[in-house]
Amino acid sequence: DAGIQSFCCVDQCNALMEALERSIAHPVASPGLIAELVEALPSDTVAAPRNLSSSLHWKLDTIAEQHGGHVPLHGRLFAQWMHHAFPNECPLPRALDVTEAPMTNDEWRARRKISTDVS
């Protein structure tokens, strides 16, 4: 059940995104920088360092071409790319016709008035 998973399980993709955000410190980045950072970014199921496939490089370049040479880190296309780079950690983004934006863990807890304090 997605409700139980969103409540009980750590969002590993969020941790990966936070690591990228800290390193990039900007809402957009070049595809080369993103590839370099992701190649060095380990997860529970992906060892680092690693070499990204030519397909992943091509997808990043394609996203950048659509956005003036830079990849927006908080767009649907990059979320989809992260799913391909980390298929077990990052979910495939929802379809475009879904009107509700995805929430962070803190937003989800705030909406449901769940304390973030750890006992």
N, C-alpha and C positions, 0 to 999 in steps of 0.2 A: 504494500500500500504506500503510495507516494506521500501521504500525510504523515505516516509513521516514520518514513525515511527522512523527511525534511525536519522532523522533530528530534530524532535520536542519533542521526549520523552526521559526522563531520563532513562538510563540503570540501572535498580535497581540491576541486577546481578553484574554489575561492582562494585557498592557500597558494596555489600556483599563480593565480592572477595577482595576488598581493605581492608575491616575490617579483613578478615582472614589473608591476607598478612602482615598487621601491627602486628597482634598478633603472627604470626609464624616466620616472618622475615627470612625465608629460602625457597628455591624453592620446598622442599619436607618436609613431616611431617608424623608422625606415624598416623595410622587410629584412635587410641584412642584420640590423641590430637585434631585431626580434628573433631571427633564426639563431644568431650567436648565443643569445641568452637562453633560449629554449633548449639548445643542444647541451647546455651545461646545467639544466634544471632537472633534478631527479624527482621521482615520485615513488609511491609504493610499488608500482608495477613497471616503471620505465627507469632503466639505469642511465646514469650520466657519467661521463660525457657520452654523447651519441652523435651520429650523423643523421640529419633529417633527410628524408627521401627527396628526390627531385620533384615529385608530385607536391609535397608540402611546400617546397621552395616556390614552385610555380603558382600554387594557390595564394601564397603570401604576396608574390609579385602582382598577381591579378587584382587582389584587394587594393594594393597600393596604387595601381594604375587607375582605379576607379575613384581614388581620393587624393589626387594630386601628388602622388609619389610617396605618401605615408599611409600607414595602416592605423585606423582608429581602434584603440584597444577596447572600447566599450560598445562596439557595433555587433550586429548579428553575424556578419561574415567572419569576424575574428573569433567570436564564440564558436562558430561552426568549425573554424580552423583548429581551435584548441581541442575540440572534440576529436578531430582526426589525429592531432599530435599526442593527445592523452585520452584515448577512447574509454578507459576504465575510470577515469577521474572526472572528466568533463562531459556533461550530458549534451546531446544534440539540442540546439535551441528550438523553441517552439516555432510552429508555423507562423508565417507573417500575418495571417488574419486573426491571430489571438490578440485581443486588445489589452489585456492586463500585462504590464511589464514584469519581468522576473524580479524577485525580491532578494535582498541579501539576508543572511541569517538574522542580523539585528533588526531589519525591517519586519521580517516575519514574526519575530518575538514581540516587537512593539505593537504590531497589529493585533496580536493575540493576547497582549498584556501579560507576557510570560517574563519572569525575572531573568536577568542575565547573570545574577549573582551565583557563584559556585559555593556550595556549602562544604 
